[in-house]
Amino acid sequence: MNPTEPAVYTDLTRKENGCVIVIDTQSTQNVSGYRETAISAGDSEGWDDPSVPAKIREMLSLYEYGDGSFKQKCRNFYRQGKFMEDYEDDFPWNGEFRRYFPTYHDLNIPQLRGYFTWRTRLRKGEHLPIATSLAYIYLYELLNGIGTSSVEESLWRMQEFETEFLETGICDPHIQYNLHRWMTELAIIHQLPKKTVLQYIEPYYIRLARDLEILRTPDNKTDEEIFLALRHFKERKIESSPVIRADAVAGKHLFAEVWRLASAQHLQDGKDLFTTCFGSQTEFSWYPLANAVYLERRDLTEITYELNSCLRYRYHNNSWKEETYKELYFKRDWIKELVHVTDLMLRRYLKKAPYLREKPEEAWAIPYVEAVIEADRQAKIEAARPKVNIDLTHLVQIRADAVVTRDSLLTEEDLIEAEEEPVTEEISVSETVIEEVTTLSLDPIHRRIVVALLDGQPVQELMTANRLMPSIVTDTINEAFFDEIGDNILECDGERISIVEDYVEEVRPLVEHQTFPKRAESPTYVNPG
C-alpha cells in the first residue's frame, strides 16, 4: 500500500485472533513542524508540558496495550472516546495525516488538539476541511455511539457528514462507499426498521434481491414486476421487441405468463427453473463493520433480520451469516433462451415482424410458450362471443303473459297451424392478407452495401468509389433498420463492416421488398366559381 494515497479502506475481514499491521515506510512532515508520531502515556516528550490540557493527559493515560489485537485497539478507542465525548478545544491544526484504521493513540498532541477543535466547531455548525484520516476518526466515534444518544442519531450525523462534507467536496469523496456500507450494517445489527436500511444499502443489491424474490414466487406478482425482473437478467432490452411496442400491457402479460408456467412445470436434473437459473439460497459468513474501528458492546442473542425472502441476516453461535443468492452461481443463459423463444413465437403469433431465428438449444422452452399462446387464443375467442344475460326469475311470468296474449288474439275458428320455412343465411368471411411493404430510409448506395453484405461480397471498393467512411455507413444503416429490427444489424471495427449473423434472415426480406417514398404531387386547384 502506498502511504501517500488517501486512506480509503477496502473490505477487510477481521477475525478475533488476528490484526492488520500497516508499516509506514515514509515519514511525513506536517505544516506545523511536528513529526507524525503518537504520544502515549509512556512518552516523555510533551507529556509534562503544562500547556497540554489536563483532559488530554488523562485520556492518554487510559490507553492499555493488552494483547495488541485489533479488538484491543477498538477497546482502547472506545474507552478514550467516551472519556473525551464532551471535550472541546480551541487549538486549530491544519496539517496532513494519513493512517489506516486511525485512532487517538496514533496522533501527537497538536494533532489531537486540532482534531478536537475541528469536532467542536463541527458540532456548532461549522464545516471546515479536515485530513481524511481524522475524518474517519469522527465516523468511528459515530459508529461507536460516542457523542450521540442513539443509533438513530448516529445515522443522522453520518447523513449530515455526507451532505456537508462529501457532496460539497470539502472531504475525500471516496469515503462515501464505506459510509454507506457502515450505515447499512449498523442499521441491520441494531435491527432498525427495514425502511431505514433501504435508505443506505446499495440500490443494485436490493434490486437484485427484489427481482429474485419476484421470479421465485411469481404467482402473487404483477405482470409488470415479472417483466422488469426478466429484463434485469437479460442482456438485450426486451422492451424493444415489436410485441411490447405494439401493445405493452398485453405483451408483458404474455411474457409473464410464460415465466409463471415454466417456473411451475420445468424440471432439470430434479431442479425447478428458478433453482436451475440462480442456484440455491446459501449462508455465507458476514462481517459487519469489519473494516472500521468498532467495538460491539452488547451480548447478542439469536437474531434474524430479513430484508426479503431472498436476502436475510442471522446471528447464531457468536457469528453473523448472510443468507442470499450469489451471482457467481447464476446461469443467465436459461433466462436468455426462455425470453428469446418467447419473443420469437409471440412475434409470429401476433404477426409482428421482423421474425427471429430459431436456435436448436432453445427447444426446451417451446412447449411453455405454445401453451401460453393457445390459452391466449382461446381467451380471445371466448371474449369475442356475444354475451346474453337472461334473468330466469322472470321466466314463469313471461310464459304466463304469452298464454294470455295468444288466447286474446286467436279464436277457435282461426286456430291454424302455421309453418315457416327456416331461413338459413350463410355468411362467408374472407380474410384479406395485406402484405406489409417496408419503406426504409436507405438510398440506393446504402441498399447495395446491405445486399452485398448479405451475399458475403466485399463492400470496400463500393464505399471508396462513393467516398464513404465505414463507421458512418454502419451508423446510417443501423439507424435505418432500428425501427424494424430493434437492434443494430451491422458491426464495424473501424475499417471492416460485417452483418450480425442472427439478423440475416430478417434483414433480407426487408431489403428485397423495400420501396422508396414517392414524391408528393402538387395538389390540383379547383376554382369554386
C-alpha positions in Angstrom: 0.0 0.0 0.0 1.2 3.5 -0.8 1.0 5.6 2.3 0.8 8.8 0.2 -2.6 7.7 -1.1 -5.9 8.8 0.6 -7.0 6.5 3.4 -9.7 4.7 1.5 -10.4 1.4 3.2 -11.3 -1.8 1.5 -13.4 -4.7 2.6 -11.1 -6.4 5.1 -12.1 -9.4 7.0 -11.3 -9.0 10.7 -11.0 -12.1 12.9 -10.9 -12.3 16.6 -7.3 -13.7 16.8 -5.7 -11.5 14.2 -4.9 -7.9 13.4 -3.9 -5.8 10.4 -0.4 -4.3 10.6 0.5 -1.3 8.4 4.1 -0.3 8.3 4.6 3.3 7.3 7.8 3.4 5.4 7.6 7.2 4.8 7.6 9.7 7.5 5.9 12.9 6.5 6.4 16.4 7.9 3.3 18.4 8.8 3.0 22.1 8.3 3.4 22.9 12.0 6.8 21.1 12.1 5.7 18.2 14.2 6.6 14.6 13.1 3.6 12.3 12.9 4.4 10.1 15.9 2.0 9.1 18.5 2.3 10.3 22.1 1.1 7.8 24.7 1.3 7.6 28.5 4.8 6.3 28.3 6.2 9.0 26.1 8.1 11.7 27.9 8.2 14.4 25.1 5.2 16.7 25.6 3.8 14.6 28.5 4.6 17.1 31.2 4.1 20.2 29.1 1.8 22.5 31.2 0.2 23.9 28.1 -1.3 20.4 27.3 -4.9 20.3 28.7 -5.3 18.0 31.7 -8.1 16.2 29.9 -5.7 15.3 27.1 -3.2 13.9 29.5 -5.8 11.9 31.4 -7.1 10.4 28.1 -3.6 9.3 27.1 -3.2 7.6 30.5 -6.2 5.4 29.7 -4.5 3.6 26.9 -3.8 -0.1 27.6 -1.6 -2.1 25.3 -3.0 -5.5 26.2 -2.5 -8.3 23.7 -2.0 -5.9 20.8 -5.0 -7.4 18.9 -7.4 -5.3 16.7 -10.1 -5.8 19.3 -7.8 -4.4 21.9 -7.3 -1.4 19.6 -11.1 -1.0 19.3 -11.5 -1.3 23.1 -8.9 1.5 23.7 -10.6 3.7 21.1 -14.0 3.3 22.8 -12.6 3.9 26.3 -10.7 7.0 25.3 -13.6 8.3 23.1 -16.2 8.0 25.8 -13.9 9.8 28.1 -13.5 12.7 25.6 -17.1 12.6 24.5 -17.9 16.2 25.5 -14.4 17.6 25.3 -14.0 20.9 23.5 -10.8 22.6 22.4 -9.6 25.7 20.6 -6.2 24.8 19.1 -6.5 24.7 15.3 -4.2 22.3 13.4 -4.2 22.1 9.6 -1.6 19.6 8.8 -1.9 16.3 6.8 -2.2 12.9 8.4 -2.5 9.5 6.7 -3.0 6.3 8.6 -5.1 3.1 8.1 -7.6 2.5 10.9 -6.6 5.7 12.7 -7.3 6.2 16.5 -6.5 8.8 19.1 -3.4 6.8 20.0 -1.9 7.4 16.6 -1.9 11.2 16.9 0.5 13.5 18.6 -0.7 16.3 20.9 -1.0 19.1 18.3 -2.9 16.7 16.0 -5.2 15.6 18.9 -6.0 19.1 19.9 -6.5 20.0 16.3 -9.0 17.2 15.8 -11.0 18.0 18.9 -11.0 21.7 17.8 -12.4 20.7 14.4 -15.0 18.5 16.1 -16.0 21.3 18.5 -16.7 23.6 15.5 -18.5 20.9 13.6 -20.9 20.4 16.5 -21.6 24.1 16.4 -22.4 24.0 12.7 -19.0 25.0 11.1 -18.0 22.7 8.3 -14.2 23.0 7.9 -11.8 20.9 5.9 -10.0 18.1 7.7 -7.4 15.4 6.9 -9.2 12.3 5.6 -7.8 10.0 8.3 -9.1 12.4 11.0 -12.5 12.4 9.3 -12.5 8.7 9.7 -11.9 9.1 13.5 -15.1 11.2 13.7 -17.1 8.5 11.8 -15.7 5.8 14.1 -17.0 7.8 17.0 -20.5 7.9 15.5 -20.4 4.1 14.8 -19.5 3.5 18.5 -22.1 5.9 19.8 -19.5 8.4 21.0 -21.2 11.8 21.2 -24.7 10.5 20.3 -27.6 9.3 22.3 -28.9 6.6 20.0 -28.1 4.6 16.9 -30.7 6.7 15.0 -28.8 9.9 16.0 -25.5 8.3 14.8 -27.0 7.6 11.4 -28.4 11.1 11.2 -25.0 12.6 12.0 -23.4 10.3 9.3 -26.0 11.6 6.8 -25.2 15.1 7.8 -21.5 14.4 7.2 -22.2 13.1 3.7 -24.3 16.1 2.8 -22.0 18.8 4.2 -18.6 17.3 3.6 -18.7 14.7 0.8 -21.4 16.1 -1.5 -19.8 19.6 -1.3 -16.3 18.3 -2.0 -14.9 19.5 1.4 -13.7 16.0 2.2 -12.4 13.0 0.2 -15.5 11.6 -1.8 -14.0 8.1 -1.6 -15.3 7.9 2.0 -18.8 7.6 0.6 -18.6 3.9 -0.3 -17.5 3.0 3.3 -20.0 5.4 4.8 -23.0 3.8 3.0 -21.8 0.3 3.9 -21.4 1.2 7.6 -24.8 2.9 7.8 -26.4 -0.2 6.3 -24.6 -2.6 8.6 -25.1 -0.5 11.7 -28.9 -0.4 11.0 -29.0 -4.2 10.4 -27.1 -5.3 13.5 -29.3 -3.0 15.6 -32.4 -4.3 13.9 -33.8 -0.9 12.8 -36.8 -0.8 10.6 -36.4 -2.1 7.1 -37.2 1.3 5.5 -34.2 2.7 7.4 -31.8 0.1 5.9 -33.2 0.7 2.4 -32.1 4.3 2.6 -28.4 3.3 2.7 -28.0 -0.1 1.1 -26.6 0.0 -2.5 -29.6 0.1 -4.8 -28.2 -2.6 -7.1 -28.2 -5.2 -4.3 -31.7 -4.5 -3.0 -32.9 -4.5 -6.6 -31.2 -7.9 -7.2 -32.8 -9.4 -4.1 -36.2 -7.9 -5.1 -36.1 -9.3 -8.6 -35.0 -12.7 -7.3 -38.0 -12.8 -5.0 -40.3 -11.9 -7.8 -39.1 -14.7 -10.1 -39.0 -17.2 -7.2 -42.7 -16.5 -6.3 -44.3 -15.2 -9.4 -47.9 -16.3 -8.7 -48.6 -13.3 -6.5 -46.6 -10.8 -8.5 -47.9 -8.4 -11.2 -47.1 -8.8 -14.9 -45.1 -5.6 -14.8 -42.9 -6.8 -11.9 -42.2 -10.1 -13.6 -41.3 -8.4 -16.9 -38.9 -6.0 -15.3 -37.3 -8.8 -13.3 -36.7 -10.8 -16.5 -35.3 -7.7 -18.1 -32.8 -7.4 -15.3 -31.2 -10.8 -16.2 -31.4 -10.4 -20.0 -28.6 -8.6 -21.8 -30.6 -7.2 -24.7 -33.6 -4.9 -23.9 -36.7 -6.9 -24.4 -38.9 -3.8 -24.3 -37.7 -3.0 -27.8 -39.5 -6.1 -29.1 -42.3 -5.2 -31.6 -44.6 -7.3 -29.3 -44.1 -4.8 -26.5 -44.0 -1.8 -28.7 -47.4 -2.7 -30.3 -49.2 -3.4 -27.0 -47.1 -3.1 -23.8 -49.8 -4.4 -21.4 -50.7 -7.4 -23.5 -47.1 -8.2 -24.4 -45.9 -8.0 -20.8 -48.7 -10.2 -19.7 -47.7 -13.0 -22.2 -44.0 -12.8 -21.2 -45.0 -13.0 -17.5 -47.4 -16.0 -18.2 -44.6 -17.9 -19.9 -42.3 -17.4 -16.8 -45.2 -18.4 -14.4 -45.8 -21.6 -16.4 -42.2 -22.6 -17.0 -41.2 -21.9 -13.4 -44.0 -24.1 -12.1 -43.6 -27.0 -14.6 -40.0 -27.2 -15.8 -37.6 -29.6 -14.1 -33.9 -30.0 -14.9 -32.0 -32.7 -13.0 -34.6 -32.5 -10.3 -34.4 -28.7 -10.0 -37.1 -26.3 -10.9 -36.4 -23.5 -13.3 -35.6 -20.9 -10.7 -33.0 -23.1 -9.0 -31.5 -24.0 -12.3 -31.1 -20.3 -13.1 -30.0 -19.0 -9.8 -28.8 -21.9 -7.6 -29.8 -22.4 -4.0 -30.1 -19.9 -1.2 -26.9 -20.4 0.8 -25.4 -19.0 4.0 -22.1 -17.1 3.8 -20.1 -15.6 6.6 -20.8 -11.9 7.1 -18.6 -9.5 9.0 -20.5 -6.2 9.7 -18.2 -3.2 10.3 -15.1 -5.3 9.9 -13.3 -2.5 8.1 -13.9 0.1 10.8 -12.7 0.6 14.4 -15.8 -0.6 16.1 -16.4 -2.3 19.4 -19.5 -4.4 19.9 -20.6 -4.0 23.5 -23.8 -5.9 23.6 -24.5 -9.5 24.4 -26.2 -10.6 21.3 -28.7 -13.4 21.3 -30.3 -15.1 18.2 -31.1 -12.5 15.6 -32.8 -12.9 12.2 -33.1 -9.8 10.1 -34.9 -10.2 6.8 -34.9 -7.6 4.0 -36.9 -10.0 1.9 -37.2 -13.8 1.4 -34.0 -13.8 -0.8 -31.8 -11.7 1.5 -31.6 -12.1 5.3 -29.0 -11.9 8.0 -28.7 -14.2 11.0 -26.7 -14.1 14.2 -26.1 -17.5 15.6 -23.3 -19.1 17.7 -21.4 -15.8 18.0 -21.2 -15.2 14.3 -23.1 -13.4 11.6 -24.3 -15.1 8.4 -25.7 -13.7 5.2 -28.4 -15.9 3.5 -28.7 -15.0 -0.1 -28.0 -16.0 -3.7 -24.6 -15.2 -5.2 -24.3 -14.0 -8.7 -21.2 -16.2 -9.2 -23.5 -19.2 -9.4 -26.1 -17.6 -11.7 -26.8 -19.3 -15.1 -28.3 -16.4 -17.1 -28.3 -18.4 -20.3 -31.5 -20.2 -19.3 -33.4 -16.9 -18.9 -32.0 -15.5 -22.1 -33.1 -18.6 -24.0 -36.6 -18.6 -22.5 -37.1 -14.8 -23.3 -35.7 -15.3 -26.8 -38.1 -18.1 -27.6 -41.0 -16.2 -26.1 -40.2 -13.2 -28.2 -39.7 -15.3 -31.3 -43.0 -17.2 -31.0 -45.1 -14.2 -29.9 -43.9 -12.2 -33.0 -45.2 -15.0 -35.2 -48.4 -15.5 -33.3 -49.2 -11.7 -33.3 -47.7 -11.2 -36.8 -45.2 -8.6 -35.6 -42.2 -8.6 -38.0 -39.3 -8.9 -38.1 -39.2 -12.5 -37.1 -36.3 -14.0 -35.1 -34.2 -17.0 -36.0 -34.8 -20.3 -34.1 -31.9 -21.9 -32.2 -31.8 -25.7 -31.5 -30.6 -25.3 -27.9 -33.8 -23.3 -27.0 -36.2 -26.1 -27.9 -36.8 -26.9 -24.2 -38.8 -23.6 -23.8 -41.1 -24.1 -26.8 -43.9 -26.1 -25.1 -44.4 -23.4 -22.4 -44.7 -20.7 -24.9 -47.1 -22.8 -27.1 -49.3 -23.4 -24.1 -49.5 -19.7 -23.2 -50.3 -18.8 -26.8 -53.0 -21.4 -27.0 -54.6 -20.2 -23.8 -54.5 -16.6 -25.1 -56.1 -17.7 -28.4 -58.9 -19.4 -26.6 -59.4 -16.4 -24.3 -59.8 -14.1 -27.3 -62.3 -16.5 -28.9 -64.3 -16.6 -25.7 -64.2 -12.8 -25.4 -65.4 -12.4 -28.9 -68.6 -14.4 -28.4 -71.7 -12.3 -27.7 -72.9 -12.4 -24.1 -76.7 -12.8 -23.5 -77.9 -12.3 -19.9 -81.2 -14.0 -19.1 -83.0 -13.3 -15.8 -84.6 -16.7 -15.0 -86.6 -15.3 -12.1 -88.9 -13.7 -14.7 -89.3 -16.8 -16.9 -92.5 -18.1 -15.3 -94.2 -14.7 -15.6 -93.1 -14.3 -19.3 -94.7 -17.7 -20.1 -98.0 -16.8 -18.4 -98.2 -13.5 -20.2 -97.6 -15.3 -23.5 -100.5 -17.6 -23.0 -102.9 -14.7 -22.2 -101.7 -12.8 -25.3 -102.2 -15.9 -27.5 -105.8 -16.6 -26.2 -106.8 -13.0 -26.7 -105.7 -12.9 -30.4 -107.0 -16.2 -31.7 -110.5 -17.6 -31.9 -111.4 -21.2 -32.1 -112.2 -20.8 -35.9 -108.9 -19.0 -36.5 -106.6 -21.5 -34.9 -104.5 -23.0 -37.6 -101.0 -24.3 -37.8 -98.5 -22.0 -39.4 -95.3 -23.3 -40.5 -92.5 -21.2 -41.8 -89.5 -22.4 -43.6 -86.4 -21.7 -41.6 -84.2 -19.2 -43.3 -80.6 -20.1 -43.3 -78.3 -17.2 -44.0 -74.8 -18.1 -44.9 -72.1 -15.6 -44.3 -68.8 -16.2 -45.8 -65.9 -14.5 -44.2 -62.9 -13.9 -46.3 -59.7 -12.8 -44.8 -57.6 -10.4 -46.8 -54.0 -10.7 -46.1 -52.2 -7.5 -46.7 -48.5 -7.8 -47.2 -46.7 -5.0 -45.5 -44.3 -3.2 -47.7 -41.5 -1.6 -45.8 -40.2 1.8 -46.6 -36.6 2.1 -45.3 -34.7 5.3 -45.1 -31.9 3.9 -47.3 -30.6 5.4 -50.5 -29.6 3.1 -53.4 -25.9 3.1 -52.5 -26.5 2.0 -48.9 -29.0 -0.6 -50.1 -26.4 -2.0 -52.4 -24.0 -2.2 -49.4 -26.5 -4.2 -47.4 -27.3 -6.6 -50.2 -23.6 -7.2 -50.8 -23.0 -7.9 -47.1 -26.0 -10.3 -47.1 -24.4 -12.2 -50.1 -21.0 -12.2 -48.4 -19.5 -9.9 -51.0 -16.8 -7.2 -50.2 -18.0 -3.6 -50.0 -14.8 -1.7 -49.6 -14.5 -0.7 -53.3 -18.1 0.4 -53.4 -17.6 2.6 -50.3 -14.3 4.0 -51.7 -15.9 4.8 -55.0 -18.6 6.8 -53.3 -16.2 8.3 -50.7 -18.0 6.7 -47.7 -16.5 6.0 -44.3 -17.2 2.6 -42.8 -18.2 3.9 -39.4 -20.6 6.4 -40.9 -22.1 3.8 -43.2 -22.6 1.4 -40.3 -24.4 4.1 -38.2 -26.6 5.1 -41.1 -27.7 1.6 -41.9 -28.2 0.6 -38.3 -30.4 3.7 -37.8 -32.5 2.8 -40.9 -33.2 -0.7 -39.6 -33.6 0.0 -35.9 -37.4 0.6 -36.1 -37.9 -2.7 -37.9 -35.3 -4.9 -36.1 -35.0 -3.2 -32.7 -31.2 -3.7 -32.7 -28.0 -2.9 -34.6 -27.7 -5.2 -37.7 -24.1 -4.2 -38.6 -20.8 -4.2 -36.7 -17.7 -2.1 -37.6 -14.2 -2.5 -36.2 -13.1 0.9 -37.8 -12.3 -0.5 -41.2 -14.4 -3.5 -42.0 -18.1 -3.9 -41.8 -19.9 -7.1 -41.1 -23.5 -8.1 -40.6 -24.8 -9.7 -37.4 -25.5 -13.3 -38.2 -28.6 -13.5 -36.1 -30.4 -10.9 -38.2 -29.5 -12.1 -41.8 -32.8 -13.9 -42.3 -34.8 -10.9 -41.0 -32.9 -8.2 -43.0 -33.0 -9.9 -46.4 -36.8 -9.7 -47.0 -36.9 -6.2 -45.7 -34.3 -5.1 -48.3 -35.8 -7.2 -51.1 -39.3 -5.6 -50.5 -38.0 -2.1 -49.9 -39.9 0.7 -51.6 -38.8 4.2 -51.8 -41.3 7.0 -50.9 -43.0 8.7 -53.8 -42.5 12.4 -54.4 -45.7 14.2 -53.4 -47.6 15.6 -56.3 -48.8 19.2 -56.4 -52.5 19.4 -55.4 -54.9 20.4 -58.2 -56.6 23.7 -57.6 -60.3 23.9 -58.4 -61.8 27.2 -58.8 -65.0 27.2 -56.8 -66.5 29.8 -59.1 
